[in-house]
């Protein structure tokens, strides 16, 4: 397993997915080498700095990742500017997270690392050994995972505040899907976005339109998409070749869906304008998503949660949940103790969580719940949320096909809205930050 190549994508994108593996016979491309031998500051971001060494390390990771994906590497100057901008954007987000007091717990980080190891079919010792073999320190890996989790949580926080999906929108989405010719196949795309903002006047918007036209002309002339994306695109994925991984066409919105549906792999769209700017897409692949009947086992459960926080230590929380368990064993009612002591929103309903499907809860909770018989109460179990007592009320087998379709529709609408919200939010954060670039001729 080539763990370093796996970690490239983790270091520069906000996704915690199974790690890919590079073929053994792929030869590494030559990497850009800094022309100054002494590390120095190349950018100031508010009260923080970016050094030449940081940029060189990030360029190395980005180059390896692009090679892994089979994407043509842009010229050194273009790649350097794109990677530097991604570092700046990341630094601004982490600073903002600190300002608003957002963080992740050590137990959450541990759980995420365990999941990454599981996704790669490795035990934790094997995973740590693979990191060490490829020269990646565990501390650096953990720090990068922490940063990615914080940024993902920060974006989710922004989306939660600004994005709402109504049942009426879900109904309309499903009706449109039933009558639409585009279906719900999944598409893999390459994308260029030339950004426009509300503050731009007509002359500035025309200049942006002309920039998009220049990009499309280069693509039609046969220039590699990743190079054109790196040169022209304002999207966050520009330095990664503009790749949008597999997603249902329904998440793209009706305007884009109708335009993409008739394309064959390798074909380009014309320029299309949206409130965000001017878009160009290239279809890389399409795969069919068939509608299937979904029958699953569900569990009706309730719980009592004691949280671990600044006021309650892990030891105190465990002691409290243990005392509650002893009271249950003496015959006190679960729902009454949940109302009195549970630190969860379900407390008012006696800890009732309703019907739970596989994946609805975190792994430690679900694994414990699945071992219980109806009426049985678990021993205290710890998750990233704190210490729980779980009781299974009943179980059933349920056809959730309609529920899943509505859930998928809700997620598609939410993703579509979230893309616009996050793009604008990142632009505002960038505009509000103090950024000074100190690249000189020796750095080019």
N, C-alpha and C positions, 0 to 999 in steps of 0.2 A: 504493500500500500504506500503510495507516494503522498504522505500526509501534507508535506509543504504545499504541493499543488492543490490539495483539497482545501487548505486553509486560506488560499488566496482569495477565493470568493467570499469567505466568511469575513475577512478583514475589511473588505471595501464595500459590501452591500449589506443591507439590513434584512437578512434572511438566515434562519437557522435550520437548514434543510440537510438531508443526507449528503455526505461529502463525496464528490466524484473522484475517480482514479485515472491517472494518465497512463497511456500505454508506454511500455518500457523502451520501445524503439524510437520514441520522439526525441529529437535532439533540441536542446534549449537554444533559443535565439540569443544573439549577442545583446547584452543589456547596456543601457546608457550609463556612462561613467562620468561622475562629476569632474569638472576641470580644476576645481580648487581642492587642495589636499587638506585644508583646515576647515572644520565645520564652522558654519556661520549662520546668522539669522537671514532668512529670505522672505519672511512675511511676519507682520504683527497683526494679531486678531484680538481686538479689544485689549485686554491686559496680558494676553498670552502670546507666544511666539512659535513659529515653525522654523525648524533648522534645515540646512542643506541635507544632513544625514537622514532626517525624517522623510524628506521628499524622495531621496534616492531609494530608501527602503520601500516606500510606497510604490514607486515606479517599478521596482523589481517585482513586487507582488502583482501589480497590475499587468505587467508584461507576461508573467507566467500564467496568469488567469486567462488573458486573451488568447495566448497560445493554446492553452488547454481547451478553450472553446472553439478553436479553429478560426478565430477572427484575425484579420490582417492587422498588424501593429501599425498605428499611425507614426508619422515622423517624430523624432525626439522632441522637438519644440512643442508640437501640438499635444503629444501625450503628457509632457511635463506640465503644461498649462492646465490641462484637464484634471490631472491628478492633484495638482496644487489646489485647484478650486474645490475638489472633493474633500481634501483635508480641511480647508477653511470652512466649508459647509458643516462638516462633522464637528469641528471645534466649536463653532457657533452654537450648534444644537446642544452639545454637552455643557457649555457654559450656561445656556438658558435653562437646562434641566437642573443645574446646581442652583441657579437663582430662584427657581420655583420649588426647590426642596424635593425634587424627584430622584429616587434611587431604587436599587434592587437589593434584596437581601442575599446574604451568603447562601442560604438554603436554596433560593431560586436559581442562583448561578450554578450550584452543585447539581441541581435537578436538570438544568439545561445541558450541562456537560455530560451527564449520564445519558441523556437522550441522544446526544450526538454520537457518543460511543456505541450505544445500542443500534442506532441507524447504520453504523458501519460494521455491526456484528462483532464488536470488540468489547472485552471487559475493560473496566477502568484501568487496571495495571497495563493491559496490552495497549490501550490508547495512549497512556502516558509514555510508554516505551516507544511507540511510533512517533510521537512528538519529539522525543529526545533523539531518536535515530536521525531525524531530518533536521536536527539543529534548532528546533523551535522550543524556547523555554516555556515551561508550564505557566509561569507568571505572566509572560507576554500574551499567551493564548487566553488565559483567564481574563486579563485586562481587556482584550479585544472583544471577547464575548460579553463582558459587562457593558462596554460602550454600546455594542449593538443592541443589547436588551434595553438599555436606557433610552436610546434613540427611538426604538420601536415603541416603547411605552409612551414616550413624549409625543410621537405622532398620533398614537391611538388616543391620547388625552385630548389632542386638538380636534381629532375627528369626532370624538364623543361629544364635545361641546358644540360642534357646528353641523353635524350630519344627523338627520333624522329620516327614517323610512316609515311611511304610514302603510296601513293595511290596504288602503285604496291604491297606493302606488304598486304594491305587490299584485293586487287583483288586475290592474291595468297591464302590468308587465306580463303576467301569465296569459292574459287574453291576446296581447300582441304577439307573444311567442307562438301561440296556437295557430294564428293566422299568417304569421310571417314566413317568407320563403327562405330566410337565412338560417333557420333552425338554431341549435345551440351547440354546434361543433366547437371544438377547441382550436385556437389558432396560436402559432408561434410567429412573432413579427419582429422586424427591425423598424425603428421609429426615429424620425427627426422632428424636433419641435423648435420653431423659431418663435420665441416668446413675445407676447405683447401684454401691456398692462393698461389699466383704466386711465392712468395719468398721461398716456401717450396721445399726442395730437394726430391729425390725419396725415401730416407729412411724415411723422415718425413711423406710423403704421405702414405707410407706403414703402418706406425704406426697409422695414422688416419683411414686407411682402416680396420686395425685390431680392432680398437675401435668400428667402425660401426658393425663389425662382432660380437663383444661381446654384443652389444645392441640387435642385431637381435636374438642371441641365448637366451638372457633373455626373449625376447618377446615370442619366440617359447616355452619357458619353462613355460609360463603362468604368468610372472610378469606383473603387471598392466602397461599399456602403459604410463600413466602419470608419474609413478615412473621412468621408463626407460628414458623417455624424460627429466625429471628433472636431471637425473644423467649423461646422455650422450649428449644431444642435445645442439648445440651452437646457435640454432635459438632464436630469441627474444621472441617467444611464449613458450619456454621450461617450464617456471614456471607456465604457464596456461594449462599444459597438452599437449602442442604441437597441440592444436586444430586449424584447419583452417576452418572457417565457410563457409557456402554455397557459392560456386563460380562455374561458368560454366567450364566444363572440358577443353574447348578451351583455357582458361587462363593458364592452366598448361603446355602447350607446347606439341608438337607431341610425344616426347619420353615418357613423363609421362602419357599422355592421353592413348596411346596404352597399357601401362602397367596397368592402373587403370580400363579401360573399362570392362575387363572380370571378375573383382573381385566381390564377393558378400559381403554384409555388414559383418564386423568382420574379413575379411581376410587381410593378410599382403602382401605387395610387397616384392620381394627380394631387396637387396641393389642395388641402381643404382647411377652411378657417373655422376656428371655434373661439369661445371667449378667452381661452388661454393663449392662442396664437395660431400659427400656420403649421400644419402637420403634413408629413409625407410618410407613408408606410410601404414596407416591402414584405410580402407574404413569404415566410420561410417554410411553413408547414401547416397542414390541417389534419385533424383526426376526428373521427366520428364519436360522438357521445350518445349512446343509446339510452332511451328511457327504460328503466327496469323497475319491476316490483321490488320493494325493499321491505323485508320482514326481519325484525330484530327482537332480541330479548330485552325487556325493560325492567327496571327495578324501582319500586316505590320505597323511598327511604327518608329518614329524618336524621338529624345530627345535632350535637351540641359542640360549639366551637369556643375555645379559649385562645385568644390571640397572643402572640409574642410581640411586644413592642417596647417603647422606651420606658413604660411604666411597669411592664410585666416581663420578667426574665423567662428564659426557657424553663428553668428549674421551677419557678413559681407557677407557670402555666401548667406544667405537667403535674405538679402537686395538686393544683386546683381541680384538674380534670379527673385525677385519681380519686379525690374525695367525692366528686359527683358520682363516679362509677360505684363507689362503695354505698352511696345512698340509694342508687338504683337497685343494687343487689339486696338492699334491705326492704325493697318493695315500693319505693317512691315512684311516681309516674314520670315517664320520660318527657312527655310534652310539658308538664309543669316545671320541671327543672330546666328544660330548654328555654321556656319563657323567662325564667328567673335569671339564668346565668349565661346563656349562649350569646356570644358577641358577633352574631351574624344576622342579616336582615330577615332570615327565616324564623328568628326567635319568636316573633309575635304570633306565628302560626304553629307554635310548638316544635320548631325545628324542621317542619315538613318541607322537603325539597321537591315534592311531586314525583312524576315519573321520569327517571333518568335513563338515557340511552348510552350505549358504549361511547366513551370519549367526552361525555358531558362534564366529567370531573377529572381532577388531576390523577395521575397514575397510582400514587400511594393510597388515595381514598378509594378509587375504583377497585383495586386489587383486594383491599380489605373487605369492602362491601360485597364483592362477588363470592367470598368464602362463607358469608353468613347465611344461616337459614332464616326463613320468615319468623319474626319475633325475637330473634337473637340480637344481643347487643355486643359490639366489639370491645376489645381492650383499647386503651388509649392509643391513637395513631397520629403521627406527626406528618404534616405537609408544610409547604411554604407559607400557609395561612395561619398555622398554629397547631394546637392539639385538639383532636376530635374524639367524640364517641359517636358511633354510627349504629343505627337500628334499621334493619330491613322490615318493611311492613308487609309487602307482597311482591310477587313477580308475575309477568305476563309476556306473551309473544304478540307483537303488534305489527300490522301493516302501516308503515310510516311513509309510504310513497308520496302522498299528497303533502305531508308535513315537510318531507325533504325537498320537494319541488318549491314549496313556498320559502323554505329556508334558503335554497339556492338563489331564488329570485330576489329575496331580501338582501343577500350577500352581494349579488351582482349590482343592484341599485346602489348599495352602500359603497362598494368599491369604486363605482363610476363617480359618485359624488366626492368620495374621499380623495381621489386622484387630483381633482380640481382644487380642493381645499388645501391639501398638502403642498401642491405646487405654489399656490399663492402665499401660504404661510411661510415656506422656506424663502421665497423672494423677499417678503417683508422682513424676516429675520436678518437676511443678508444686507438689505438696505439700511437697517437700523444699526448694524455693527460697524465698528471702526476697523477697517482693513487697509493695511499698507503693504504693498508688494515691493520687495527689495531685490528682485532678480536683476542682475547686471549682465553685461556682455559675457563675462566669464561663466555665468550660470546657464547660458543658452546652449 
